[in-house]
Amino acid sequence: MSVEVSDKTTLLAAGEWARARGVRTVLFSHERLDRWIEARVPRLWRSGAAVFAPAVRSWNRGLATKFDTVVVTSGYAEREFAGLAVALRRVPLGVDLATFRPSAARRPPGPARLVYAGRLSPEKNPAAVIGAVRLLAGPPVRLDIYGDGPAMASLRRAARDLPVTFHGHVSDRRTLASALSRADVAFAPSVAETFGLSILEAMACGTPVVTSTTGGAPELLAPGAGVATPATPEGLAAGVREVLSWPPEVRRAAARHRAEQFPWSATIATMLDLHATLPHRQAPVG
């Protein structure tokens, strides 16, 4: 038997509980604590980086005493643990290629269709997307935003005179996949994502992605499937112009082909094998 934990802050006690009973443990590290703190409280991080950075490193070092293996999803995520005595396995996430797939319907003429799908919160950087739309006077574009979050009100104010439609949270995955497949370009502007599942979902729908040069997102791209740019309004706007300059059939095929390299079946098989091959533990005596 083994236990898998996916929160390296509030659920650390689960690792200690399992170890005390001889149960094997895996921690799935979905985020980098240093970049998460920096994205959520940038001013505080800048003023206190000399204190926060060593504290985060000490926290990560302590994970080695609580879990047998730490799973990361990208090279970017793995670098958080560089130099630490932690057993690491890199296991990329996957995408549902049957649900997220290109649409057979022809695109209607008109402005280029852009899409953002994700949480509307500062660490996801959706404000830069609104700024990019403001800069994209040519070619003409329209933006559809799918998601909700604490930044919704401020984003609506920033976009009130722009061709932007807020659709709110979409719980049905097929509806979201249909929306992604109708777009010409998808945004993934977060500067701190360790992977970027939304990138895979867009590419699986045949929609190339403009993402940040930082984080794990660039590792997901391939020639023709999108570009990584500075996650500023200027950088994202330049990325959209570049992607739209590519032949539509070429960029859509490249995006789908790249996504097909990340099926969920591969992720599941790797994780099952990892759990099956964890070293056996004996419960402490006494």
Phi, psi and omega in degrees: 000148177215158181241135176247130181243138183242017177223115184266024173238290188281341185252016181298332180299333179296323177295317179295319178300314182294316181299322180295342182249011178074019180268134180288150188224147175227132172253123176265107185273101184273345182216158173267122183297322182296314181287329178295314179296316181299321181288324182282321182227070187300319181294318179296320179295316181298320182283336184238022184301326181296337178264315186294316185300311176296326180294318178296318180296320177296320177299314181294324177298324180293339179298330182297336180273352185246340184226149179284323182217142173248126180259131175238160186256352185203167174297324178300315178293324181295327183294342176297333184255011183303130177083358180261148180279071181235133176285113186247144169228132177263119181229102178297148173287174181229177182230148177282096186287344178278322179280314179266103185209159180297150177273144177277348182288144178284142178285135177289153177293161179136193182299154175298138184260120179251154181217143169233129178229114181167179179292139179266081182218157187305320184291342176275346174065038179291338179300326179294331177293315177299317178299323179295318179299322178298329181275345186270068177289331177212130358289157178297143183223165167223147185239132172250129180246124179244116181146171180217168179158180187294341181270003184305310185298314181293325178292321177298319178296317181293334185255010189297335179251019183244160178282069184234133177241126177263121182259352183074189181288134178245112184275335182277119185292328179290325176295317178296317179299320178297319179295317179296321183291338180277349184275156175269326181216139175249146177260140170219079194269005181297140182265359188227012180293135176279343179219277180115065181298326179298332177293314178298319181297319178294313181296324178298332177276005180081019183250116179293161190236140168253118185228181184278151176285347180254165182085191181274351185303315182302334180294340182274341185281164175212160180308128178088347183266355180153183179221152173253129183226166169305136187276052176247163176306318180295316180294316180294321178297318178297322178296319178298314180300320180294313182297318181292345178280348180276149176302131184306317183293330180287312182292325180290319178294320180295320180297312180298317181299319180295316180298326181295347177278359182232059178287148178299330182300324180291319179297313181298314181297320181293318180292321177297319179295321179299313180296322183291334185254008175298143179295143179290145180243149171256135178297140178304144180276137176098000000 
